């Protein structure tokens, strides 16, 4: 009779202990394409999408300012991995443009110059605040004993 009991015992293995390899997704699973493709990185260059039109109306001011800042339109033949078709009425034929946004690049040195420029402006503003505030300070009764601040910039 003890043989019958052992044959009918229920498997009490915890579900979490079971192997779940059949429920994991394979690494080659499909993912939807992004609206704005990302180019393969090139050492020494940064990429950015520049607005060329808004609601079907050209935004020449924004595009012109970006070009004056040093942004260079990216040629579609330079990045075949993007697999994009340019806008129908594009003013930038042969470049990568999607939905009124033009892919542009700029050398890293120019980005560093831009960051240095903005850091200098922020530092001058902080110095002006300090000078204005410290004018009213009395050495006998200081307003601030220890003052420190930090400015950070996002990477583009």
DSSP file (Angstrom, degrees, kcal/mol; ACC not computed):
  #  RESIDUE AA STRUCTURE BP1 BP2  ACC     N-H-->O    O-->H-N    N-H-->O    O-->H-N    TCO  KAPPA ALPHA  PHI   PSI    X-CA   Y-CA   Z-CA
    1    1 A X     >        0   0    0      0, 0.0     4,-1.5     0, 0.0     3,-0.3   0.000 360.0 360.0 360.0 -31.0    0.0    0.0    0.0
    2    2 A X  H  >  +     0   0    0      1,-0.2     4,-1.8     2,-0.2     5,-0.1   0.794 360.0  60.1 -65.8 -26.2    2.9    2.3    0.6
    3    3 A X  H  > S+     0   0    0      1,-0.2     4,-1.4     2,-0.2    -1,-0.2   0.864 102.5  51.9 -67.6 -36.1    3.8    1.8   -3.1
    4    4 A X  H  > S+     0   0    0     -3,-0.3     4,-1.2     2,-0.2    -2,-0.2   0.887 107.6  51.7 -67.9 -39.0    0.5    3.3   -4.1
    5    5 A X  H  < S+     0   0    0     -4,-1.5     4,-0.5     1,-0.2     3,-0.3   0.912 109.2  49.1 -65.2 -44.4    0.9    6.4   -2.0
    6    6 A X  H >< S+     0   0    0     -4,-1.8     3,-0.6     1,-0.2    -1,-0.2   0.834 109.6  52.7 -67.2 -31.1    4.3    7.2   -3.4
    7    7 A X  H 3< S+     0   0    0     -4,-1.4    -1,-0.2     1,-0.2    -2,-0.2   0.775 112.7  44.4 -74.3 -25.6    3.0    6.8   -6.9
    8    8 A X  T 3< S+     0   0    0     -4,-1.2    -1,-0.2    -3,-0.3    -2,-0.2   0.371  82.9 125.6-101.1   5.0    0.2    9.2   -6.3
    9    9 A X    <   -     0   0    0     -3,-0.6     2,-0.3    -4,-0.5    -3,-0.0  -0.348  62.7-117.8 -65.6 144.8    2.1   11.9   -4.5
   10   10 A X        -     0   0    0      1,-0.1     2,-0.5     2,-0.0    -1,-0.1  -0.614  25.3-109.2 -85.7 141.0    1.8   15.3   -5.9
   11   11 A X        -     0   0    0     -2,-0.3    -1,-0.1     1,-0.1     0, 0.0  -0.587  32.5-172.3 -69.6 118.3    4.9   17.1   -7.2
   12   12 A X        +     0   0    0     -2,-0.5     2,-0.2     2,-0.0    -1,-0.1   0.106  31.4 139.3-102.8  20.5    5.5   19.9   -4.7
   13   13 A X        -     0   0    0      1,-0.1     5,-0.1     2,-0.1    -2,-0.0  -0.463  59.8-110.7 -66.2 132.6    8.3   21.7   -6.6
   14   14 A X    >>  -     0   0    0     -2,-0.2     3,-0.8     1,-0.1     4,-0.5  -0.347  16.5-128.8 -64.5 143.6    7.9   25.5   -6.4
   15   15 A X  G >4 S+     0   0    0      1,-0.2     3,-1.3     2,-0.2    -1,-0.1   0.874 108.2  57.6 -62.7 -37.5    6.9   27.2   -9.6
   16   16 A X  G 34 S+     0   0    0      1,-0.3    -1,-0.2     4,-0.0     4,-0.1   0.741 100.6  58.9 -66.2 -21.6    9.7   29.7   -9.3
   17   17 A X  G <4 S+     0   0    0     -3,-0.8    -1,-0.3     2,-0.1    -2,-0.2   0.646  85.9  99.3 -82.3 -14.2   12.2   26.8   -9.2
   18   18 A X  S << S-     0   0    0     -3,-1.3     2,-0.3    -4,-0.5    -3,-0.0  -0.345  87.8-101.4 -69.2 153.4   11.0   25.6  -12.6
   19   19 A X        -     0   0    0      1,-0.1     3,-0.2    -2,-0.0    -1,-0.1  -0.619  32.5-170.2 -76.3 132.4   13.1   26.5  -15.6
   20   20 A X    >>  +     0   0    0     -2,-0.3     3,-1.5     1,-0.2     4,-0.7   0.022  47.3 119.5-113.3  26.0   11.5   29.4  -17.5
   21   21 A X  G >4 S+     0   0    0      1,-0.3     3,-0.5     2,-0.2    -1,-0.2   0.800  72.4  60.3 -62.5 -27.2   13.7   29.4  -20.6
   22   22 A X  G 34 S+     0   0    0     -3,-0.2    -1,-0.3     1,-0.2    -2,-0.1   0.711 104.2  50.0 -74.1 -18.2   10.6   28.7  -22.7
   23   23 A X  G <4 S+     0   0    0     -3,-1.5    -1,-0.2     2,-0.1    -2,-0.2   0.553  89.0  97.1 -97.4  -8.3    9.0   32.0  -21.6
   24   24 A X  S << S-     0   0    0     -4,-0.7     2,-0.2    -3,-0.5    -3,-0.0  -0.524  78.2-113.9 -81.0 149.6   11.9   34.3  -22.3
   25   25 A X        -     0   0    0     -2,-0.2    -1,-0.1     1,-0.1     2,-0.1  -0.557  29.3-112.5 -80.9 143.2   12.0   36.2  -25.5
   26   26 A X    >   -     0   0    0     -2,-0.2     3,-1.2     1,-0.1    -1,-0.1  -0.413  24.6-118.4 -70.7 154.0   14.7   35.5  -28.1
   27   27 A X  T 3  S+     0   0    0      1,-0.3    -1,-0.1    -2,-0.1    -2,-0.0   0.682 110.7  62.3 -68.5 -16.9   17.2   38.2  -28.6
   28   28 A X  T 3  S+     0   0    0      2,-0.0    -1,-0.3     0, 0.0    -2,-0.1   0.023  75.1 140.0 -97.5  28.5   16.2   38.6  -32.2
   29   29 A X    <   -     0   0    0     -3,-1.2     2,-0.2     1,-0.1    -4,-0.0  -0.352  58.9 -99.0 -71.5 154.5   12.6   39.6  -31.4
   30   30 A X        -     0   0    0     -2,-0.0     2,-0.3     0, 0.0    -1,-0.1  -0.491  38.1-174.9 -76.6 138.3   11.0   42.4  -33.5
   31   31 A X        -     0   0    0     -2,-0.2     2,-0.0     0, 0.0     0, 0.0  -0.983  32.0-103.4-129.6 145.5   10.9   46.0  -32.2
   32   32 A X        -     0   0    0     -2,-0.3     2,-0.1     1,-0.1     0, 0.0  -0.332  40.7-105.7 -67.1 149.2    9.2   48.9  -33.9
   33   33 A X        -     0   0    0      1,-0.1     2,-0.1     2,-0.0    -1,-0.1  -0.454  35.4-113.4 -72.7 145.9   11.3   51.4  -35.8
   34   34 A X        -     0   0    0     -2,-0.1     3,-0.2     1,-0.1    -1,-0.1  -0.462  16.9-123.9 -77.7 154.4   11.9   54.8  -34.2
   35   35 A X  S    S+     0   0    0      1,-0.2     2,-0.6    -2,-0.1    -1,-0.1   0.870 105.3  37.8 -65.7 -37.0   10.4   57.9  -35.8
   36   36 A X  S    S-     0   0    0     13,-0.0    -1,-0.2     2,-0.0    -2,-0.1  -0.942  89.7-139.7-117.4 109.6   13.9   59.5  -35.9
   37   37 A X        -     0   0    0     -2,-0.6     2,-0.5    -3,-0.2    45,-0.1  -0.304  11.2-130.3 -68.5 152.2   16.6   57.1  -36.7
   38   38 A X        -     0   0    0     44,-0.0     3,-0.1     3,-0.0    -1,-0.1  -0.901  21.0-133.1-104.4 123.8   20.0   57.3  -34.9
   39   39 A X        -     0   0    0     -2,-0.5     2,-0.2     1,-0.1     8,-0.1  -0.334  32.5 -91.3 -72.6 157.5   23.1   57.4  -37.1
   40   40 A X        -     0   0    0      1,-0.1    -1,-0.1    -2,-0.0    42,-0.0  -0.477  55.7-101.1 -63.4 135.8   26.1   55.2  -36.3
   41   41 A X        -     0   0    0     -2,-0.2     2,-0.4    -3,-0.1    -1,-0.1  -0.278  32.0-157.6 -63.1 145.1   28.4   57.3  -34.1
   42   42 A X    >   -     0   0    0      3,-0.3     3,-2.0    -3,-0.1    -1,-0.0  -0.994  27.8-111.0-121.6 123.6   31.5   58.9  -35.7
   43   43 A X  T 3  S+     0   0    0     -2,-0.4     3,-0.1     1,-0.3    65,-0.0  -0.285 102.4  19.0 -56.4 132.5   34.4   59.8  -33.5
   44   44 A X  T 3  S+     0   0    0      1,-0.2    64,-2.4    63,-0.1     2,-0.3   0.449 109.3  93.4  89.3   1.2   34.8   63.5  -33.1
   45   45 A X  E <   -A  107   0A   0     -3,-2.0     2,-0.4    62,-0.3    -3,-0.3  -0.949  54.4-156.7-129.2 148.3   31.2   64.4  -34.3
   46   46 A X  E     -A  106   0A   0     60,-2.5    60,-1.8    -2,-0.3     2,-0.3  -0.946  14.5-145.9-118.6 144.8   27.9   65.0  -32.6
   47   47 A X  E     +A  105   0A   0     -2,-0.4     2,-0.3    58,-0.2    58,-0.2  -0.812  20.2 168.6-111.4 151.8   24.5   64.6  -34.3
   48   48 A X  E     -A  104   0A   0     56,-2.3    56,-2.9    -2,-0.3     2,-0.6  -0.975  34.1-121.2-158.7 145.1   21.3   66.5  -33.9
   49   49 A X  E     -A  103   0A   0     -2,-0.3     2,-0.4    54,-0.2    54,-0.2  -0.825  30.0-158.1 -90.7 124.4   17.9   66.9  -35.6
   50   50 A X  E     -A  102   0A   0     52,-3.2    52,-3.3    -2,-0.6     2,-0.4  -0.874  18.8-119.5-106.0 132.7   17.3   70.5  -36.7
   51   51 A X  E     +A  101   0A   0     -2,-0.4    50,-0.2    50,-0.2     3,-0.1  -0.562  35.5 168.0 -73.6 126.4   13.8   71.8  -37.3
   52   52 A X        +     0   0    0     48,-3.6     7,-3.2    -2,-0.4     2,-0.3   0.563  65.9  16.2-112.1 -17.3   13.3   73.0  -40.9
   53   53 A X  E     -D   58   0B   0     47,-1.4     2,-0.4     5,-0.3    -1,-0.3  -0.994  56.3-153.5-155.3 154.0    9.5   73.3  -40.9
   54   54 A X  E >  S-D   57   0B   0      3,-3.0     3,-2.3    -2,-0.3    46,-0.1  -0.992  82.6 -16.2-130.7 123.1    6.6   73.5  -38.5
   55   55 A X  T 3  S-     0   0    0     -2,-0.4    -1,-0.1     1,-0.3     3,-0.1   0.861 129.8 -51.0  51.6  40.8    3.1   72.4  -39.5
   56   56 A X  T 3  S+     0   0    0      1,-0.2     2,-0.4     0, 0.0    -1,-0.3   0.383 116.0 114.8  82.3  -4.5    4.1   72.5  -43.2
   57   57 A X  E <  S-D   54   0B   0     -3,-2.3    -3,-3.0     1,-0.0    -1,-0.2  -0.857  72.7-111.2-101.8 132.6    5.5   76.1  -43.0
   58   58 A X  E     -D   53   0B   0     -2,-0.4     2,-0.5    -5,-0.2    -5,-0.3  -0.314  17.8-155.0 -61.8 139.3    9.3   76.5  -43.5
   59   59 A X     >  +     0   0    0     -7,-3.2     4,-1.9     1,-0.2     5,-0.2  -0.641  29.3 159.2-112.9  69.9   11.2   77.6  -40.4
   60   60 A X  H  >  +     0   0    0     -2,-0.5     4,-2.9     1,-0.2     5,-0.2   0.820  67.6  61.0 -64.5 -32.2   14.1   79.3  -42.2
   61   61 A X  H  > S+     0   0    0      2,-0.2     4,-2.3     1,-0.2    -1,-0.2   0.939 107.9  42.5 -61.9 -47.6   15.1   81.3  -39.1
   62   62 A X  H  > S+     0   0    0      2,-0.2     4,-2.2     1,-0.2    -2,-0.2   0.928 116.7  46.9 -66.0 -45.3   15.8   78.2  -37.0
   63   63 A X  H  X S+     0   0    0     -4,-1.9     4,-2.2     1,-0.2    -2,-0.2   0.924 113.2  48.8 -63.4 -44.2   17.6   76.3  -39.8
   64   64 A X  H  X S+     0   0    0     -4,-2.9     4,-2.3     1,-0.2    -1,-0.2   0.913 110.8  50.1 -62.5 -43.2   19.8   79.4  -40.8
   65   65 A X  H  X S+     0   0    0     -4,-2.3     4,-1.7    -5,-0.2    -1,-0.2   0.911 110.5  50.5 -62.2 -41.6   20.8   80.0  -37.1
   66   66 A X  H  X>S+     0   0    0     -4,-2.2     5,-2.2     1,-0.2     4,-0.6   0.901 109.9  49.8 -63.6 -40.6   21.8   76.4  -36.7
   67   67 A X  H ><5S+     0   0    0     -4,-2.2     3,-0.9     1,-0.2    -1,-0.2   0.892 109.5  51.5 -65.5 -38.7   23.9   76.5  -39.9
   68   68 A X  H 3<5S+     0   0    0     -4,-2.3    -1,-0.2     1,-0.2    -2,-0.2   0.816 104.1  58.4 -66.8 -29.3   25.6   79.7  -38.6
   69   69 A X  H 3<5S-     0   0    0     -4,-1.7    -1,-0.2    -5,-0.2    -2,-0.2   0.639 129.5 -95.7 -74.0 -13.7   26.4   77.9  -35.4
   70   70 A X  T <<5S+     0   0    0     -3,-0.9    37,-0.3    -4,-0.6     2,-0.2   0.444  72.9 146.9 116.5   0.7   28.3   75.3  -37.3
   71   71 A X      < -     0   0    0     -5,-2.2     2,-0.4    35,-0.1    -1,-0.3  -0.535  31.6-156.7 -72.5 134.3   25.7   72.5  -37.9
   72   72 A X  E     -B  105   0A   0     33,-3.1    33,-2.5    -2,-0.2    -1,-0.0  -0.944  19.9-114.8-115.5 127.1   26.3   70.7  -41.2
   73   73 A X  E     -B  104   0A   0     -2,-0.4     2,-0.4    31,-0.2    31,-0.3  -0.340  31.6-123.5 -60.6 140.8   23.5   68.7  -42.9
   74   74 A X        -     0   0    0     29,-2.7    22,-1.9    22,-0.2     2,-0.2  -0.736  19.4-128.7 -89.5 129.3   24.2   65.0  -43.1
   75   75 A X  B >>  -E   95   0C   0     -2,-0.4     3,-0.8    20,-0.2     4,-0.6  -0.551  10.6-134.6 -75.8 139.8   24.2   63.4  -46.6
   76   76 A X  G >4 S+     0   0    0     18,-2.8     3,-0.8     1,-0.2     6,-0.2   0.827 104.4  58.2 -66.8 -30.9   22.0   60.4  -47.0
   77   77 A X  G 34 S+     0   0    0     17,-0.5     3,-0.5     1,-0.2    -1,-0.2   0.727  98.7  61.1 -72.4 -18.4   24.7   58.4  -48.9
   78   78 A X  G <4 S+     0   0    0     -3,-0.8    -1,-0.2     1,-0.2    -2,-0.2   0.705 113.5  35.5 -76.4 -19.2   27.0   58.9  -45.9
   79   79 A X    X<  +     0   0    0     -3,-0.8     3,-1.5    -4,-0.6     4,-0.4  -0.583  61.4 159.8-134.8  71.9   24.6   57.0  -43.7
   80   80 A X  G >   +     0   0    0     -3,-0.5     3,-0.8     1,-0.3    -1,-0.1   0.707  69.6  74.7 -66.6 -17.7   22.9   54.2  -45.6
   81   81 A X  G 3  S+     0   0    0      1,-0.2    -1,-0.3    -3,-0.1    -2,-0.0   0.699  84.0  67.1 -67.6 -17.0   22.1   52.4  -42.3
   82   82 A X  G <  S-     0   0    0     -3,-1.5    -1,-0.2    -6,-0.2    -2,-0.2   0.827  81.1-162.0 -74.4 -31.3   19.4   55.0  -41.6
   83   83 A X    <   +     0   0    0     -3,-0.8     2,-0.3    -4,-0.4    -3,-0.1   0.924  31.3 151.5  49.4  57.5   17.2   53.8  -44.5
   84   84 A X        -     0   0    0     -8,-0.1     2,-0.5   -47,-0.0    -1,-0.2  -0.873  43.1-139.5-117.2 151.9   15.1   56.9  -44.7
   85   85 A X        -     0   0    0     -2,-0.3     3,-0.1    11,-0.0    11,-0.0  -0.948  31.7-119.9-106.7 126.1   13.3   58.5  -47.6
   86   86 A X        -     0   0    0     -2,-0.5    12,-0.1     1,-0.1    10,-0.1  -0.140  39.6 -81.5 -63.6 159.6   13.5   62.3  -47.7
   87   87 A X    >   -     0   0    0     10,-0.4     3,-1.2     1,-0.1    -1,-0.1  -0.251  41.0-118.1 -59.2 150.4   10.4   64.5  -47.5
   88   88 A X  T 3  S+     0   0    0      1,-0.3    -1,-0.1    -3,-0.1    -2,-0.1   0.931 110.1  31.6 -60.7 -51.9    8.7   64.9  -50.8
   89   89 A X  T 3  S+     0   0    0      3,-0.0    -1,-0.3     4,-0.0    -2,-0.1  -0.167  88.4 159.4 -99.8  39.5    9.1   68.7  -51.1
   90   90 A X    <   -     0   0    0     -3,-1.2     3,-0.3     1,-0.1    -4,-0.0  -0.353  38.4-157.5 -68.0 138.5   12.4   68.9  -49.3
   91   91 A X  S    S+     0   0    0      1,-0.2     2,-0.3    -2,-0.1    -1,-0.1   0.481  91.2  64.9 -85.5  -5.5   14.6   71.9  -49.8
   92   92 A X  S >  S-     0   0    0      3,-0.1     3,-1.9    -5,-0.1    -1,-0.2  -0.511  75.4-175.9-117.6  61.4   17.5   69.7  -48.7
   93   93 A X  T 3  S+     0   0    0     -2,-0.3     3,-0.1    -3,-0.3    -2,-0.0  -0.315  71.4  22.1 -60.1 136.6   17.6   67.1  -51.5
   94   94 A X  T 3  S+     0   0    0      1,-0.3   -18,-2.8   -19,-0.1   -17,-0.5   0.364 105.6 101.3  86.7  -5.0   20.2   64.3  -50.8
   95   95 A X  B <  S-E   75   0C   0     -3,-1.9     2,-0.9   -20,-0.3    -1,-0.3  -0.617  84.9 -95.8-105.8 169.3   20.2   65.0  -47.1
   96   96 A X        +     0   0    0    -22,-1.9     7,-2.9     7,-0.3     2,-0.4  -0.763  54.9 160.0 -88.9 108.1   18.5   63.1  -44.3
   97   97 A X  E     +C  102   0A   0     -2,-0.9     2,-0.4     5,-0.2   -10,-0.4  -0.997  14.3 179.9-133.3 130.4   15.2   64.9  -43.5
   98   98 A X  E >   -C  101   0A   0      3,-2.8     3,-1.2    -2,-0.4   -12,-0.1  -0.972  68.9 -24.2-133.9 117.5   12.2   63.3  -41.7
   99   99 A X  T 3  S-     0   0    0     -2,-0.4   -46,-0.1     1,-0.3     3,-0.1   0.844 128.5 -42.0  55.6  41.1    9.0   65.2  -41.0
  100  100 A X  T 3  S+     0   0    0      1,-0.2   -48,-3.6   -48,-0.1   -47,-1.4   0.611 116.2 112.6  81.9  11.9   10.5   68.7  -41.1
  101  101 A X  E <   -AC  51  98A   0     -3,-1.2    -3,-2.8   -50,-0.2     2,-0.5  -0.979  51.8-156.0-120.1 130.7   13.6   67.7  -39.2
  102  102 A X  E     -AC  50  97A   0    -52,-3.3   -52,-3.2    -2,-0.4     2,-0.4  -0.902  16.9-129.0-108.9 126.7   17.1   67.7  -40.8
  103  103 A X  E     +A   49   0A   0     -7,-2.9   -29,-2.7    -2,-0.5    -7,-0.3  -0.618  37.4 174.6 -75.4 126.4   19.8   65.5  -39.4
  104  104 A X  E     -AB  48  73A   0    -56,-2.9   -56,-2.3    -2,-0.4     2,-0.3  -0.870  17.3-153.2-129.8 162.8   23.0   67.6  -38.9
  105  105 A X  E     -AB  47  72A   0    -33,-2.5   -33,-3.1    -2,-0.3     2,-0.3  -0.924   6.7-171.9-133.8 160.1   26.4   67.1  -37.4
  106  106 A X  E     -A   46   0A   0    -60,-1.8   -60,-2.5    -2,-0.3   -35,-0.1  -0.988  33.7 -99.0-149.4 145.4   29.0   69.3  -35.8
  107  107 A X  E >>  -A   45   0A   0     -2,-0.3     4,-1.3   -37,-0.3     3,-0.8  -0.370  30.9-122.4 -65.7 146.5   32.6   68.7  -34.7
  108  108 A X  H 3> S+     0   0    0    -64,-2.4     4,-2.3     1,-0.2     5,-0.2   0.825 110.7  63.7 -57.3 -33.6   33.1   68.0  -31.0
  109  109 A X  H 3> S+     0   0    0    -65,-0.3     4,-2.2     1,-0.2    -1,-0.2   0.886 101.0  50.6 -61.0 -38.1   35.5   71.0  -30.8
  110  110 A X  H <> S+     0   0    0     -3,-0.8     4,-2.3     2,-0.2    -1,-0.2   0.880 108.3  52.1 -67.7 -37.4   32.6   73.3  -31.7
  111  111 A X  H  X S+     0   0    0     -4,-1.3     4,-2.5     2,-0.2    -2,-0.2   0.909 109.5  49.8 -63.0 -41.6   30.4   71.8  -29.0
  112  112 A X  H  X S+     0   0    0     -4,-2.3     4,-2.5     2,-0.2    -2,-0.2   0.903 109.7  50.7 -65.3 -40.3   33.2   72.4  -26.4
  113  113 A X  H  X S+     0   0    0     -4,-2.2     4,-2.3     2,-0.2    -1,-0.2   0.908 110.8  49.7 -61.4 -41.6   33.5   76.0  -27.5
  114  114 A X  H  X S+     0   0    0     -4,-2.3     4,-2.3     2,-0.2    -2,-0.2   0.922 111.4  48.1 -63.2 -45.0   29.8   76.4  -27.1
  115  115 A X  H  X S+     0   0    0     -4,-2.5     4,-2.3     1,-0.2    -2,-0.2   0.901 111.4  50.5 -62.8 -41.3   29.8   74.9  -23.6
  116  116 A X  H  X S+     0   0    0     -4,-2.5     4,-2.3     2,-0.2    -1,-0.2   0.905 109.4  51.8 -62.3 -41.6   32.8   77.1  -22.6
  117  117 A X  H  X S+     0   0    0     -4,-2.3     4,-2.0     1,-0.2    -2,-0.2   0.939 112.7  43.9 -59.9 -49.2   30.9   80.2  -23.9
  118  118 A X  H  X S+     0   0    0     -4,-2.3     4,-2.3     1,-0.2    -1,-0.2   0.845 111.7  54.0 -68.3 -33.3   27.8   79.4  -21.9
  119  119 A X  H  X S+     0   0    0     -4,-2.3     4,-2.5    -5,-0.2    -1,-0.2   0.908 108.1  50.4 -64.7 -40.9   29.8   78.5  -18.8
  120  120 A X  H  X S+     0   0    0     -4,-2.3     4,-2.4     2,-0.2    -2,-0.2   0.902 110.2  49.5 -64.4 -41.0   31.5   81.9  -19.1
  121  121 A X  H  X S+     0   0    0     -4,-2.0     4,-2.1     2,-0.2    -2,-0.2   0.934 112.2  47.8 -62.8 -45.6   28.1   83.7  -19.3
  122  122 A X  H  X S+     0   0    0     -4,-2.3     4,-2.2     1,-0.2    -2,-0.2   0.899 111.9  50.1 -62.7 -40.5   26.8   81.8  -16.2
  123  123 A X  H  X S+     0   0    0     -4,-2.5     4,-2.5     1,-0.2    -1,-0.2   0.907 109.3  51.1 -65.6 -41.3   30.0   82.6  -14.3
  124  124 A X  H  X S+     0   0    0     -4,-2.4     4,-2.1     2,-0.2    -1,-0.2   0.885 110.3  50.0 -62.6 -38.6   29.7   86.3  -15.1
  125  125 A X  H  X S+     0   0    0     -4,-2.1     4,-2.1     2,-0.2    -2,-0.2   0.911 111.1  48.2 -66.5 -41.6   26.1   86.3  -13.9
  126  126 A X  H  X S+     0   0    0     -4,-2.2     4,-2.6     2,-0.2    -2,-0.2   0.896 110.9  51.3 -65.4 -39.3   27.1   84.6  -10.7
  127  127 A X  H  X S+     0   0    0     -4,-2.5     4,-2.8     2,-0.2    -2,-0.2   0.901 109.2  51.0 -63.3 -40.3   29.9   87.1  -10.2
  128  128 A X  H  X S+     0   0    0     -4,-2.1     4,-2.3     2,-0.2    -2,-0.2   0.898 111.0  47.9 -64.0 -41.0   27.5   90.0  -10.8
  129  129 A X  H  X S+     0   0    0     -4,-2.1     4,-2.6     2,-0.2     5,-0.2   0.929 113.0  48.7 -64.8 -44.8   25.1   88.5   -8.2
  130  130 A X  H  X S+     0   0    0     -4,-2.6     4,-3.1     1,-0.2     5,-0.2   0.935 112.3  47.8 -60.4 -47.0   27.9   88.1   -5.7
  131  131 A X  H  X S+     0   0    0     -4,-2.8     4,-1.1     1,-0.2    -1,-0.2   0.902 114.2  46.6 -62.9 -41.3   29.2   91.6   -6.2
  132  132 A X  H  X S+     0   0    0     -4,-2.3     4,-0.5    -5,-0.2    -1,-0.2   0.911 117.0  43.5 -67.0 -42.2   25.8   93.1   -5.8
  133  133 A X  H >< S+     0   0    0     -4,-2.6     3,-1.0     1,-0.2    -2,-0.2   0.900 111.6  52.6 -70.9 -41.3   24.9   91.1   -2.7
  134  134 A X  H >< S+     0   0    0     -4,-3.1     3,-1.1     1,-0.3    -1,-0.2   0.703  93.8  72.9 -71.8 -18.5   28.3   91.6   -1.1
  135  135 A X  H 3< S+     0   0    0     -4,-1.1    -1,-0.3     1,-0.2    -2,-0.2   0.852 100.9  44.8 -60.6 -32.9   28.1   95.3   -1.4
  136  136 A X  T << S+     0   0    0     -3,-1.0    -1,-0.2    -4,-0.5     2,-0.2   0.425  91.6 109.2 -92.7   1.1   25.4   95.3    1.3
  137  137 A X    <   -     0   0    0     -3,-1.1     2,-0.5    -4,-0.2     5,-0.1  -0.559  56.9-148.9 -82.6 142.6   27.3   93.0    3.6
  138  138 A X  B >   -F  141   0D   0      3,-0.8     3,-0.7    -2,-0.2    -2,-0.1  -0.934  13.1-138.3-108.1 130.1   28.9   94.2    6.8
  139  139 A X  T 3  S+     0   0    0     -2,-0.5     3,-0.4     1,-0.2    -1,-0.1   0.789 104.6  56.2 -59.1 -26.8   32.1   92.5    8.0
  140  140 A X  T 3  S+     0   0    0      1,-0.3     2,-0.3    -3,-0.0    -1,-0.2   0.866 122.1  24.8 -71.7 -35.2   30.8   92.5   11.6
  141  141 A X  B <  S-F  138   0D   0     -3,-0.7    -3,-0.8     0, 0.0    -1,-0.3  -0.726  84.7-158.7-132.2  82.6   27.6   90.7   10.6
  142  142 A X        -     0   0    0     -3,-0.4     3,-0.1    -2,-0.3    -3,-0.1  -0.321  11.1-151.4 -66.5 142.9   28.1   88.6    7.4
  143  143 A X  S    S+     0   0    0      1,-0.3     2,-0.4   -10,-0.1    -1,-0.1   0.870  85.3  26.2 -78.0 -39.7   25.1   87.6    5.4
  144  144 A X        -     0   0    0      1,-0.1    -1,-0.3     3,-0.0     3,-0.2  -0.991  56.8-175.3-129.6 129.2   26.6   84.5    4.1
  145  145 A X  S    S+     0   0    0     -2,-0.4     2,-0.4     1,-0.3    -1,-0.1   0.895  81.7  12.3 -87.0 -45.4   29.3   82.4    5.8
  146  146 A X        -     0   0    0      2,-0.0     2,-0.5     0, 0.0    -1,-0.3  -0.971  69.2-178.1-137.7 120.0   29.9   79.8    3.1
  147  147 A X        +     0   0    0     -2,-0.4     2,-0.3    -3,-0.2    -3,-0.0  -0.970  10.4 158.8-122.2 127.9   28.4   80.1   -0.4
  148  148 A X        +     0   0    0     -2,-0.5     2,-0.3     2,-0.0    -2,-0.0  -0.996   7.3 173.2-144.8 148.7   28.9   77.6   -3.1
  149  149 A X        -     0   0    0     -2,-0.3     2,-0.4     2,-0.0    -2,-0.0  -0.948  14.8-149.1-147.5 167.4   27.0   76.7   -6.3
  150  150 A X        -     0   0    0     -2,-0.3     2,-0.4     2,-0.0    -2,-0.0  -0.999   2.3-158.7-144.3 137.4   27.4   74.5   -9.3
  151  151 A X        -     0   0    0     -2,-0.4     2,-0.3     2,-0.0    -2,-0.0  -0.968  13.8-176.5-117.1 131.0   26.3   74.8  -12.9
  152  152 A X        -     0   0    0     -2,-0.4     2,-0.4   -33,-0.0    -2,-0.0  -0.925  10.4-153.1-125.8 153.7   25.9   71.8  -15.2
  153  153 A X        -     0   0    0     -2,-0.3     2,-0.1     0, 0.0   -38,-0.0  -0.939  20.8-117.9-123.0 145.0   25.0   71.5  -18.8
  154  154 A X        -     0   0    0     -2,-0.4     2,-0.4     1,-0.1     0, 0.0  -0.493  32.9-111.4 -77.7 153.8   23.3   68.6  -20.6
  155  155 A X              0   0    0     -2,-0.1    -1,-0.1     1,-0.1     0, 0.0  -0.722 360.0 360.0 -87.0 132.1   25.2   66.8  -23.3
  156  156 A X              0   0    0     -2,-0.4    -1,-0.1  -108,-0.0  -109,-0.1   0.365 360.0 360.0-110.4 360.0   23.9   67.3  -26.8
